[in-house]
């Protein structure tokens, strides 16, 4: 089997090299890796740093910054793996969690796995309480609108999907609405999400965190939109 790791990156020149070393070193057993870095119009040295790893990494450079969702969709166009995982270009998430994240899909128990920061009780430190609260609100709204999911961490970066599921999603996202669009469509398609506890090392706005409160409002809007909007394959 092959795991495609899609890394959308915008102005992450300070962390991308260290992150890629971790991704390359991560033990995932006999599963092969395809690492795709999508530089979404960075104005720093993100692409230059990623290109240093060309032996193990496929770097994609987009001219304009169109957002995380657009970058992920671009990366999916190059993905050849049986399993797809999204990895942020910062150091908040631990690639050493890959093995346990992909195992339920390898075992054919489910086709969708989310890494839950909430299920790991060691993740007690949050850089900003507003980020934590925002995540809780989005997760609450998700479970309210899509009660069959019953998940603990909707806005987690680690969304792991079998390639068959990706083909059904027909993504439209451009920015951070990638997460709620994927979750809503997974629910409407009838897939079960299995959650796995993961490590989390949050960074603050001063350290370069890009997400804003407006993105949280947009996430709730997207969840509502797909609740009532006809999804072609449903």
C-alpha positions in Angstrom: 0.0 0.0 0.0 1.0 3.6 -0.4 0.3 6.6 1.8 0.1 10.0 0.1 1.0 12.8 2.6 -0.2 16.2 1.3 1.4 19.2 3.0 -0.1 22.6 2.1 2.4 25.3 3.1 2.2 29.1 3.2 5.2 31.0 4.5 6.5 28.1 6.6 10.1 28.4 5.7 11.1 28.3 9.4 9.5 24.9 10.0 9.1 23.1 6.7 12.6 21.5 6.7 12.3 20.1 10.3 8.8 18.9 9.5 9.9 17.1 6.4 12.7 15.3 8.2 10.1 14.1 10.7 7.7 13.0 7.9 10.5 11.1 6.1 11.7 9.4 9.3 8.2 8.4 10.5 7.8 4.6 10.7 4.7 3.4 8.9 5.8 -0.2 8.5 5.7 -1.7 5.0 3.5 1.1 3.6 5.3 3.3 1.1 5.2 7.1 1.3 4.4 9.7 -1.3 5.2 13.2 0.2 3.6 16.1 -1.7 4.4 19.7 -0.5 2.2 22.4 -2.1 3.7 25.8 -1.6 0.7 28.1 -1.8 2.2 31.3 -3.1 4.7 31.8 -0.2 6.8 35.0 -0.2 9.5 33.4 2.0 11.8 30.5 1.3 9.2 27.7 1.9 9.6 26.3 -1.7 13.4 26.5 -1.7 13.6 24.6 1.6 11.1 21.9 0.4 13.0 21.5 -2.9 16.1 20.5 -0.9 14.3 17.2 -0.2 13.5 16.4 -3.8 14.8 12.9 -3.4 11.9 12.1 -1.1 9.5 14.9 -1.7 7.4 16.1 -4.7 7.3 19.9 -4.4 4.5 21.8 -6.1 4.6 25.6 -6.4 1.4 27.7 -6.8 1.9 31.3 -8.0 -0.9 32.9 -6.0 -2.0 32.3 -2.4 -5.5 30.9 -2.9 -5.8 29.2 0.5 -5.2 25.9 2.3 -8.2 24.1 0.7 -7.1 25.1 -2.8 -3.6 23.8 -2.1 -4.9 20.5 -0.8 -7.0 20.1 -3.9 -4.0 20.8 -6.0 -2.0 18.2 -4.1 -4.8 15.6 -4.5 -4.3 15.9 -8.2 -0.8 14.3 -7.8 -1.7 11.8 -5.1 -1.3 8.2 -6.0 -1.7 6.6 -2.6 -4.3 4.1 -1.4 -4.6 6.3 1.7 -4.4 10.1 1.9 -3.4 12.2 5.0 -3.2 15.9 5.4 -0.2 17.3 7.2 0.2 21.0 8.2 3.6 22.4 7.4 4.2 23.7 11.0 5.2 21.5 13.9 1.9 21.2 15.8 1.2 17.6 14.7 3.4 14.6 15.1 4.2 12.4 12.0 5.0 9.6 14.4 1.2 9.2 14.8 0.8 8.1 11.1 1.2 4.4 11.8 -1.8 4.2 14.2 -3.8 6.6 12.1 -3.6 4.5 8.9 -4.0 1.1 10.7 -7.8 1.0 10.9 -7.9 1.6 7.1 -5.3 -1.0 6.4 -7.3 -3.4 8.5 -10.4 -2.5 6.5 -12.4 -1.5 9.6 -13.2 1.9 8.3 -12.4 4.2 5.3 -12.1 7.4 7.3 -9.9 8.1 10.4 -9.5 11.4 12.3 -6.7 12.2 14.7 -8.3 13.6 17.9 -6.4 16.0 20.0 -9.1 15.8 22.6 -8.8 12.0 23.2 -5.1 12.4 24.2 -5.3 13.6 27.8 -1.6 14.6 27.7 -2.5 17.5 25.4 -3.3 19.9 28.2 -1.4 22.9 27.0 -3.1 25.2 24.4 -1.4 28.4 23.1 -4.7 30.3 23.1 -7.9 29.4 24.9 -9.9 31.0 22.0 -8.5 28.4 19.6 -9.5 25.6 22.0 -13.0 27.1 22.5 -13.5 27.6 18.8 -12.7 24.0 18.1 -15.1 22.9 20.8 -17.9 25.0 19.3 -17.3 23.7 15.8 -17.3 20.1 17.0 -20.5 20.7 18.9 -22.2 22.2 15.8 -20.9 19.3 13.7 -22.4 16.7 16.0 -25.7 18.7 16.3 -26.1 18.8 12.5 -24.6 15.3 11.8 -25.4 13.3 14.9 -24.3 10.0 13.3 -20.7 11.1 13.5 -20.4 11.7 17.3 -16.8 12.9 17.0 -14.6 14.8 19.5 -12.4 16.9 17.3 -13.8 18.1 13.9 -11.2 20.8 13.0 -8.2 18.4 13.5 -5.6 18.6 10.7 -5.2 14.8 10.6 -8.0 13.6 8.4 -7.1 10.3 6.9 -9.1 9.0 3.9 -9.1 6.0 1.7 -8.7 7.1 -1.9 -12.2 5.8 -2.8 -13.7 8.3 -0.4 -11.6 11.2 -1.8 -13.0 10.4 -5.2 -16.5 10.9 -4.0 -16.1 14.2 -2.2 -16.1 16.6 -5.2 -14.3 19.3 -3.1 -15.0 23.0 -3.7 -13.0 24.5 -0.7 -10.4 27.2 -1.1 -9.4 28.1 2.4 -9.8 26.6 5.8 -13.3 25.4 5.0 -11.6 22.2 3.7 -12.2 20.6 7.1 -16.0 21.2 7.5 -16.7 20.4 3.9 -14.9 17.1 4.1 -16.7 16.2 7.4 -20.1 17.2 6.2 -19.8 15.2 3.0 -18.4 12.2 4.8 -21.5 12.3 7.0 -23.9 12.6 4.0 -22.2 9.8 2.2 -22.8 7.6 5.2 -19.2 6.9 6.2 -18.2 6.3 9.9 -15.3 8.3 11.3 -13.0 6.4 13.6 -11.0 8.7 15.9 -7.5 8.0 17.2 -5.7 10.0 20.0 -2.8 12.1 18.6 -0.1 14.4 20.0 -0.6 18.1 19.7 1.9 20.9 20.2 0.0 24.2 19.5 1.7 27.4 18.4 0.5 30.9 19.0 -0.3 33.7 16.6 3.1 35.2 17.4 4.7 31.9 16.3 2.9 32.1 13.0 -0.5 30.5 13.4 -2.6 31.5 10.4 -6.2 30.6 11.4 -8.4 33.4 12.5 -11.8 33.7 14.3 -13.5 34.4 10.9 -12.4 31.0 9.7 -14.3 29.5 12.6 -17.5 31.4 11.6 -17.0 30.2 8.0 -16.6 26.6 9.2 -20.0 26.7 10.9 -21.5 28.3 7.8 -20.0 25.5 5.6 -21.4 22.8 8.0 -24.9 24.4 7.7 -24.6 24.8 3.9 -23.8 21.2 3.3 -26.5 20.0 5.7 -29.2 21.5 3.5 -27.5 21.6 0.1 -28.0 18.7 -2.3 -24.8 16.7 -2.6 -24.8 15.0 -6.1 -23.8 11.6 -5.0 -26.1 11.3 -2.0 
